[in-house]
């Protein structure tokens, strides 16, 4: 698959909300006791030559850290997720961040493999934290990938050079 990665722009609002709603149920992510409006965050889109969206990453920079809030690649194994993640890490480094972190859930074993292979380390287990996130965002399902009950938040971190 041939694609380019570019920053999200105001003109992307017309499709971004729909994309996030399709992928997340609503264009909102919950984690760490917070809600994030995904279509309001900075990020990057991976697009093909005919401008078809192959994936999106959003992030939030606070002080010297960058949180990857969402990442969605429509096709796995094509390099889209890696390119989007690296774009976010490069933006974080350019903004003076020393680390990039993210939250995933205990059922997301594919994501754990993906992030660890890209330099992220598991740094925190938040047992039963998804219950609080589910109060903020009721659309979070009870059962996730591979039939695993979604209960815990996992924090992964990558130090930047």
N, CA and C of each residue as an Amber inpcrd file, in Angstrom:
protein
   483
   0.8430000  -1.1780000   0.0000000   0.0000000   0.0000000   0.0000000
   0.8890000   1.2410000   0.0000000   0.6210000   2.1530000  -0.8980000
   1.3590000   3.4030000  -0.9820000   0.5400000   4.5060000  -0.3110000
   1.1680000   5.2240000   0.6090000   0.4640000   6.2910000   1.3200000
   1.4740000   7.3410000   1.7670000   0.9630000   8.4990000   2.0940000
   1.7720000   9.5490000   2.7010000   1.1300000   9.9250000   4.0280000
   1.9400000  10.4570000   4.9290000   1.4540000  10.9070000   6.2250000
   1.5260000  12.4170000   6.2420000   0.4190000  13.0300000   6.6200000
   0.3620000  14.4900000   6.6790000  -0.3710000  14.9270000   7.9420000
  -0.0720000  16.1500000   8.4130000  -0.7800000  16.6400000   9.6020000
  -2.2740000  16.8050000   9.3360000  -3.0740000  16.5890000  10.3450000
  -4.4890000  16.8950000  10.2500000  -4.6540000  18.4010000  10.1390000
  -5.6220000  18.8190000   9.3470000  -5.8780000  20.2430000   9.1120000
  -7.3590000  20.5270000   9.3280000  -7.7060000  21.8040000   9.3770000
  -9.0990000  22.1990000   9.5760000  -9.9990000  21.6060000   8.4900000
  -9.4980000  21.4890000   7.2780000 -10.3130000  20.9460000   6.1770000
 -10.6820000  19.4800000   6.3910000  -9.9910000  18.7990000   7.3000000
 -10.2700000  17.3940000   7.5670000 -11.4960000  17.1870000   8.4460000
 -12.0080000  18.2480000   9.0260000 -13.1540000  18.1220000   9.9320000
 -14.3370000  17.4400000   9.2550000 -14.4870000  17.6420000   7.9480000
 -15.6480000  17.0910000   7.2430000 -15.6770000  15.5610000   7.2710000
 -14.5450000  14.8960000   7.2890000 -14.5310000  13.4310000   7.3320000
 -14.0430000  12.8760000   8.6700000 -13.2920000  13.6720000   9.4350000
 -12.6560000  13.1580000  10.6390000 -13.6620000  12.7270000  11.7120000
 -14.6860000  13.5040000  11.9350000 -15.6830000  13.1430000  12.9470000
 -16.3410000  11.8180000  12.5950000 -16.6960000  11.6380000  11.3340000
 -17.2980000  10.3790000  10.8990000 -16.3430000   9.2100000  11.0420000
 -15.0820000   9.4300000  10.6970000 -14.0660000   8.3840000  10.8250000
 -13.9350000   7.9520000  12.2790000 -13.8180000   8.9270000  13.1740000
 -13.6560000   8.6170000  14.5970000 -14.9050000   7.9610000  15.1730000
 -16.0620000   8.4070000  14.7440000 -17.3090000   7.8030000  15.2230000
 -17.3960000   6.3530000  14.7700000 -17.0140000   6.0840000  13.5420000
 -17.0410000   4.7130000  13.0270000 -16.0720000   3.8130000  13.7900000
 -14.9060000   4.3310000  14.1170000 -13.8760000   3.5180000  14.7660000
 -14.0600000   3.4150000  16.2870000 -14.6110000   4.4760000  16.9100000
 -14.6620000   4.5440000  18.3720000 -16.0830000   4.5670000  18.9380000
 -17.0970000   4.5060000  18.0930000 -18.4800000   4.5670000  18.5530000
 -18.9750000   5.9900000  18.6800000 -18.1820000   6.8430000  19.2190000
 -18.3620000   8.2980000  19.2860000 -16.9530000   8.8720000  19.1280000
 -16.8220000  10.1300000  18.7110000 -15.4670000  10.6720000  18.5070000
 -14.7840000  11.0850000  19.8080000 -14.8710000  10.2080000  20.8030000
 -14.3510000  10.4910000  22.1350000 -13.5730000   9.2790000  22.6220000
 -12.4460000   9.5210000  23.2780000 -11.6820000   8.4640000  23.9350000
 -11.6580000   8.7580000  25.4300000 -11.7520000   7.7050000  26.2180000
 -11.6950000   7.8350000  27.6740000 -10.5400000   6.9920000  28.1880000
  -9.7960000   7.5530000  29.1090000  -8.7040000   6.8190000  29.7300000
  -8.0330000   7.6800000  30.7720000  -7.5360000   7.0570000  31.7980000
  -6.8530000   7.8050000  32.8420000  -7.7560000   8.7950000  33.5550000
  -9.0640000   8.5060000  33.5630000 -10.0140000   9.3990000  34.2240000
 -10.3550000  10.6450000  33.4260000  -9.9790000  10.6620000  32.1420000
 -10.2240000  11.8440000  31.3030000 -10.9470000  11.4630000  30.0210000
 -11.6360000  12.4380000  29.4540000 -12.2400000  12.3110000  28.1310000
 -11.4650000  13.1770000  27.1570000 -11.2810000  12.6610000  25.9410000
 -10.6200000  13.4240000  24.8830000 -11.5360000  13.4560000  23.6700000
 -11.7820000  14.6350000  23.1440000 -12.5490000  14.7990000  21.9120000
 -11.5790000  14.5830000  20.7540000 -11.6360000  13.3940000  20.1480000
 -10.6330000  12.9850000  19.1790000 -10.5400000  13.9000000  17.9660000
 -11.6630000  14.3910000  17.5060000 -11.6450000  15.2160000  16.3010000
 -11.2320000  16.6630000  16.5700000 -10.8730000  16.9710000  17.8100000
 -10.3370000  18.2930000  18.1590000  -8.8390000  18.2630000  18.4430000
  -8.2480000  17.0890000  18.4780000  -6.8330000  16.9550000  18.8300000
  -5.9440000  17.0930000  17.5890000  -4.6880000  17.5000000  17.8050000
  -3.7450000  17.4620000  16.6830000  -3.4380000  16.0160000  16.3180000
  -2.9910000  15.8240000  15.1030000  -2.6610000  14.4770000  14.6960000
  -2.1800000  14.4220000  13.2620000  -2.1840000  13.2100000  12.7460000
  -1.7300000  12.9500000  11.3840000  -2.6900000  11.9760000  10.7260000
  -2.8000000  12.1150000   9.4110000  -3.5750000  11.1730000   8.6080000
  -2.6350000  10.5030000   7.6220000  -2.8340000   9.2260000   7.4240000
  -2.1600000   8.4970000   6.3500000  -3.1580000   8.4280000   5.2010000
  -2.7620000   8.9230000   4.0340000  -3.6720000   8.9740000   2.8860000
  -2.9930000   8.3880000   1.6540000  -3.8010000   7.7420000   0.8220000
  -3.2910000   7.1630000  -0.4170000  -3.2150000   8.2470000  -1.4900000
  -2.6880000   7.8810000  -2.6300000  -2.5320000   8.8320000  -3.7370000
  -3.8730000   9.4120000  -4.1780000  -4.9640000   8.6440000  -4.0420000
  -6.2900000   9.1550000  -4.4180000  -7.0170000   9.7750000  -3.2250000
  -6.2570000  10.1020000  -2.1740000  -6.7430000  10.8000000  -0.9790000
  -7.6620000   9.9500000  -0.1010000  -7.6190000   8.6330000  -0.2480000
  -8.3750000   7.7600000   0.6430000  -7.6220000   7.6410000   1.9630000
  -8.3460000   7.7180000   3.0530000  -7.7370000   7.6630000   4.3840000
  -7.3600000   6.2200000   4.7220000  -6.0900000   6.0190000   5.0940000
  -5.5980000   4.7020000   5.4880000  -5.4540000   4.5940000   7.0030000
  -5.4560000   5.7500000   7.7040000  -5.3300000   5.7300000   9.1540000
  -5.1680000   7.1190000   9.7230000  -5.3210000   7.2070000  11.0350000
  -5.2330000   8.4850000  11.7540000  -4.6130000   8.2350000  13.1230000
  -3.7810000   9.1660000  13.5600000  -3.2880000   9.1840000  14.9270000
  -3.5910000  10.5630000  15.5070000  -3.9870000  10.5970000  16.7820000
  -4.1570000  11.8740000  17.4790000  -3.3060000  11.8370000  18.7360000
  -2.9250000  13.0260000  19.1850000  -2.0530000  13.0990000  20.3510000
  -2.3200000  14.3980000  21.1020000  -1.7830000  14.4470000  22.3220000
  -1.9150000  15.6220000  23.1730000  -0.5900000  15.8570000  23.8720000
  -0.0280000  17.0360000  23.6830000   1.2310000  17.3920000  24.3350000
   0.9220000  18.2210000  25.5770000   1.4710000  17.7630000  26.7030000
   1.3500000  18.4840000  27.9670000   2.7200000  18.4920000  28.6170000
   3.2540000  19.6800000  28.8320000   4.5950000  19.8600000  29.4020000
   5.6040000  19.1250000  28.5250000   6.3620000  18.1950000  29.1080000
   7.4090000  17.5150000  28.3370000   7.0060000  16.1020000  27.9380000
   5.6990000  15.8430000  27.9170000   5.2150000  14.5130000  27.5520000
   4.1250000  14.6170000  26.4950000   4.0620000  13.5930000  25.6860000
   3.0490000  13.5070000  24.6370000   2.2590000  12.2280000  24.8330000
   0.9530000  12.3510000  24.9090000   0.0870000  11.1800000  24.9810000
  -0.4570000  10.8770000  23.5890000  -0.2310000   9.6770000  23.1140000
  -0.9060000   9.2120000  21.9050000  -2.2990000   8.7980000  22.3600000
  -3.2860000   9.5640000  21.9390000  -4.6490000   9.3560000  22.4210000
  -5.3790000   8.3070000  21.5870000  -5.1620000   8.3320000  20.2730000
  -5.7930000   7.3380000  19.4070000  -4.8820000   7.0270000  18.2360000
  -4.9760000   5.8140000  17.7600000  -4.2850000   5.4200000  16.5400000
  -5.1420000   4.3590000  15.8690000  -5.4210000   4.5740000  14.6030000
  -6.2560000   3.6640000  13.8330000  -5.6530000   3.4880000  12.4570000
  -5.2900000   2.2680000  12.1290000  -4.8430000   1.9200000  10.7810000
  -5.9050000   0.9980000  10.1910000  -6.4030000   1.3460000   9.0200000
  -7.4760000   0.5500000   8.4320000  -6.9950000  -0.8150000   7.9510000
  -5.7310000  -0.9120000   7.5660000  -5.1670000  -2.1930000   7.1380000
  -3.9590000  -2.4990000   8.0060000  -3.9370000  -3.6750000   8.5950000
  -2.8010000  -4.0540000   9.4220000  -1.7060000  -4.6630000   8.5620000
  -0.4690000  -4.5100000   9.0300000   0.6580000  -5.1050000   8.3460000
   1.1220000  -4.3660000   7.1090000   0.6310000  -3.1470000   6.9180000
   0.9910000  -2.3590000   5.7410000   1.9400000  -1.2050000   6.0730000
   2.2760000  -1.0320000   7.3630000   3.1580000   0.0400000   7.7790000
   2.4560000   1.3310000   8.1430000   1.1380000   1.3550000   8.0340000
   0.3830000   2.5800000   8.3150000   0.4870000   2.9540000   9.7870000
   0.2230000   2.0160000  10.6720000   0.2860000   2.2990000  12.1070000
   1.6650000   2.7440000  12.5410000   2.6830000   2.0870000  12.0340000
   4.0610000   2.4630000  12.3770000   4.3670000   3.8720000  11.9030000
   3.9910000   4.1960000  10.6740000   4.2580000   5.5300000  10.1360000
   3.5200000   6.6010000  10.9420000   2.2860000   6.3250000  11.3210000
   1.5230000   7.2910000  12.1190000   2.1350000   7.4600000  13.5040000
   2.5090000   6.3530000  14.1410000   3.1140000   6.4250000  15.4680000
   4.4310000   7.1990000  15.4270000   5.2370000   6.9420000  14.4220000
   6.5120000   7.6510000  14.3030000   6.2930000   9.1320000  14.0330000
   5.2730000   9.4830000  13.2610000   4.9650000  10.8960000  13.0140000
   4.6060000  11.6030000  14.3120000   3.8220000  10.9440000  15.1560000
   3.4600000  11.5270000  16.4530000   4.6900000  11.6740000  17.3390000
   5.5590000  10.6720000  17.3410000   6.7790000  10.7400000  18.1530000
   7.7020000  11.8540000  17.6610000   7.7990000  12.0240000  16.3530000
   8.6200000  13.1090000  15.7970000   8.0420000  14.4750000  16.1540000
   6.7140000  14.6080000  16.1060000   6.0770000  15.8710000  16.5040000
   6.3300000  16.1520000  17.9740000   6.2780000  15.1150000  18.7970000
   6.5440000  15.2760000  20.2290000   7.9780000  15.7240000  20.4610000
   8.9210000  15.0970000  19.7940000  10.3320000  15.4770000  19.9450000
  10.5500000  16.9130000  19.4990000   9.9250000  17.2960000  18.3910000
  10.0620000  18.6700000  17.8840000   9.4860000  19.6900000  18.8570000
   8.4880000  19.2690000  19.6490000   7.8740000  20.1560000  20.6400000
   8.6260000  20.1450000  21.9680000   9.7150000  19.3860000  22.0340000
  10.5220000  19.3520000  23.2450000  10.1280000  18.2850000  24.2480000
   9.2900000  17.3550000  23.8430000   8.8820000  16.2800000  24.7570000
  10.0350000  15.3130000  24.9800000  10.0680000  14.7520000  26.1720000
  11.0870000  13.7540000  26.5170000  10.5480000  12.3340000  26.4600000
   9.2210000  12.2220000  26.4240000   8.6210000  10.8900000  26.3980000
   7.2600000  10.9320000  25.7030000   6.8910000   9.7800000  25.1870000
   5.5790000   9.5710000  24.5810000   4.9450000   8.4020000  25.3230000
   3.6940000   8.5580000  25.6800000   3.0110000   7.5060000  26.4160000
   1.6110000   7.3040000  25.8610000   1.0020000   6.2080000  26.2490000
  -0.3510000   5.9160000  25.7920000  -0.9940000   4.9350000  26.7480000
  -2.2950000   4.8290000  26.6210000  -3.0750000   3.8860000  27.4130000
  -3.7590000   2.9270000  26.4480000  -3.7270000   1.6550000  26.7880000
  -4.5380000   0.6640000  26.1000000  -5.2070000  -0.1920000  27.1660000
  -5.9900000  -1.1430000  26.7350000  -6.7200000  -1.9740000  27.6850000
  -6.1900000  -3.4000000  27.6820000  -6.5070000  -4.1220000  28.7430000
  -5.9700000  -5.4700000  28.9390000  -6.3280000  -6.4440000  27.8250000
  -7.3930000  -6.2110000  27.1010000  -7.7840000  -7.1230000  26.0220000
  -7.0070000  -6.8990000  24.7350000  -6.3260000  -5.7800000  24.6350000
  -5.7210000  -5.3620000  23.3690000  -4.3180000  -5.9560000  23.2140000
  -4.2690000  -7.2600000  23.1490000  -2.9760000  -7.9460000  23.0910000
  -2.2240000  -7.6590000  21.8010000  -2.9370000  -7.4320000  20.7060000
  -2.2690000  -7.0680000  19.4510000  -1.5660000  -5.7210000  19.5890000
  -2.2010000  -4.7790000  20.2710000  -1.5790000  -3.4700000  20.4930000
  -0.3510000  -3.5890000  21.3800000  -0.4100000  -4.4410000  22.3920000
   0.7580000  -4.6330000  23.2600000   1.9560000  -5.1030000  22.4580000
   1.7440000  -6.0200000  21.5590000   2.8290000  -6.4910000  20.6900000
   3.3180000  -5.3530000  19.7980000   2.3910000  -4.6480000  19.1670000
   2.7240000  -3.5490000  18.2660000   3.5820000  -2.4950000  18.9630000
   3.1280000  -2.0070000  20.1110000   3.8460000  -0.9210000  20.7910000
   5.2060000  -1.3610000  21.3220000   5.2700000  -2.5490000  21.8970000
   6.5490000  -3.0100000  22.4370000   7.5850000  -3.2080000  21.3370000
   7.1560000  -3.6380000  20.1830000   8.0920000  -3.8030000  19.0690000
   8.5790000  -2.4510000  18.5450000   7.9180000  -1.3720000  18.9290000
   8.2900000  -0.0340000  18.4890000   8.8770000   0.8130000  19.6170000
   9.4280000   0.1350000  20.6100000  10.1850000   0.8220000  21.6480000
   9.4200000   1.2550000  22.8760000   8.1580000   0.9070000  22.9820000
   7.3730000   1.2590000  24.1650000   7.5090000   0.1530000  25.2070000
   7.5030000   0.5560000  26.4720000   7.5940000  -0.4040000  27.5750000
   6.3650000  -0.2460000  28.4620000   5.8700000  -1.3560000  28.9340000
   4.7520000  -1.3560000  29.8660000   5.2440000  -0.7830000  31.1920000
   4.6230000   0.2960000  31.6410000   5.0960000   0.9650000  32.8530000
   4.0780000   0.9780000  33.9870000   2.8270000   0.6860000  33.6570000
   1.8220000   0.7820000  34.7110000   0.6250000  -0.0960000  34.3670000
   0.1180000  -0.7670000  35.3770000  -1.1400000  -1.4940000  35.2960000
  -2.1190000  -0.7740000  36.2130000  -3.2810000  -0.4240000  35.6730000
  -4.3270000   0.2340000  36.4540000  -5.5120000  -0.7210000  36.5580000
  -5.4930000  -1.5840000  37.5810000  -6.5630000  -2.5800000  37.7030000
  -7.9430000  -1.9330000  37.8230000  -8.8810000  -2.4730000  37.0780000
 -10.2930000  -2.0560000  37.0890000 -10.5170000  -0.5950000  36.6990000
  -9.5360000   0.0620000  36.1090000  -9.6790000   1.4770000  35.7370000
 -10.6750000   1.6900000  34.6110000 -10.9470000   0.6620000  33.8210000
 -11.8850000   0.8350000  32.7160000 -13.3010000   1.0940000  33.2330000
 -13.5900000   0.6740000  34.4480000 -14.8910000   0.9860000  35.0350000
 -15.1300000   2.4880000  35.0980000 -14.1130000   3.2420000  35.5090000
 -14.2260000   4.7100000  35.5400000 -14.3360000   5.2660000  34.1280000
 -13.5440000   4.7410000  33.2200000 -13.6150000   5.2090000  31.8270000
 -14.9930000   4.9170000  31.2400000 -15.5720000   3.7810000  31.5900000
 -16.8920000   3.4190000  31.0820000 -17.9670000   4.3480000  31.6350000
 -17.7810000   4.8690000  32.8550000 -18.7230000   5.8590000  33.3910000
 -18.6610000   7.1480000  32.5760000 -17.4540000   7.5050000  32.1100000
 -17.2960000   8.7010000  31.2920000 -17.7450000   8.4740000  29.8450000
 -17.5330000   7.2510000  29.3620000 -17.8770000   6.8900000  27.9790000
 -18.5720000   5.5260000  27.9940000 -19.8930000   5.5300000  28.1150000
 -20.6310000   4.2680000  28.2390000 -20.5040000   3.3440000  27.0190000
 -20.0260000   3.8450000  25.8990000 -19.8920000   3.0280000  24.6940000
 -18.7600000   2.0030000  24.7720000 -17.9270000   2.0720000  25.8010000
 -16.8540000   1.0830000  25.9340000 -17.4860000  -0.2700000  26.2090000
 -17.2020000  -1.2510000  25.3590000 -17.8300000  -2.5670000  25.5560000
 -17.3030000  -3.2780000  26.8010000 -18.0550000  -4.2720000  27.2490000
 -17.6420000  -5.0750000  28.3960000 -16.6170000  -6.1300000  28.0130000
 -16.7060000  -6.6080000  26.7760000 -15.8220000  -7.6560000  26.2820000
 -15.1450000  -7.1530000  25.0140000 -13.8450000  -7.4250000  24.9120000
 -13.0870000  -6.9320000  23.7690000 -12.4990000  -8.0410000  22.9380000
 -11.3100000  -7.7720000  22.4290000 -10.6190000  -8.6910000  21.5290000
 -10.4610000 -10.0680000  22.1680000 -10.6430000 -11.0870000  21.3580000
 -10.4470000 -12.4780000  21.7610000 -11.3700000 -12.8980000  22.9060000
 -12.4890000 -12.1760000  23.0780000 -13.4380000 -12.5280000  24.1260000
 -12.9740000 -12.1920000  25.5300000 -11.9680000 -11.3230000  25.6370000
 -11.3980000 -10.9610000  26.9410000 -12.2130000  -9.8270000  27.5640000
 -12.6730000  -9.9820000  28.8090000 -13.3670000  -8.8770000  29.4780000
 -12.4370000  -7.6580000  29.5940000 -12.9650000  -6.4950000  29.2720000
 -12.1730000  -5.2610000  29.3330000 -12.3160000  -4.6860000  30.7350000
 -11.2130000  -4.6970000  31.4960000 -11.2340000  -4.2440000  32.8870000
 -10.1490000  -3.2380000  33.2160000  -8.9530000  -3.4800000  32.7080000
  -7.7660000  -2.7650000  33.1890000  -7.1750000  -1.8580000  32.1190000
  -6.5640000  -0.7790000  32.5710000  -5.7890000   0.0790000  31.6810000
  -4.3120000  -0.2610000  31.8410000  -3.6170000  -0.2620000  30.7190000
  -2.1770000  -0.4800000  30.6910000  -1.5300000   0.7600000  30.1080000
  -0.5000000   1.2590000  30.7650000   0.2240000   2.4370000  30.2940000
   1.5460000   1.9830000  29.7200000   1.8360000   2.4560000  28.5200000
   3.1090000   2.1710000  27.8660000   3.8210000   3.4830000  27.6010000
   5.1460000   3.4510000  27.6640000   5.9620000   4.6580000  27.5770000
   7.1700000   4.4130000  26.6810000   7.4980000   5.4280000  25.9050000
   8.7400000   5.4010000  25.1220000   9.4940000   6.7000000  25.3930000
  10.7140000   6.5500000  25.8520000  11.5830000   7.7170000  26.0700000
  12.0600000   8.2120000  24.7190000  12.1470000   9.5210000  24.5670000
  12.6410000  10.1160000  23.3310000  14.0980000  10.5330000  23.5130000
  14.8850000  10.4750000  22.4300000  16.3030000  10.8780000  22.5600000
  16.4440000  12.3650000  22.8390000
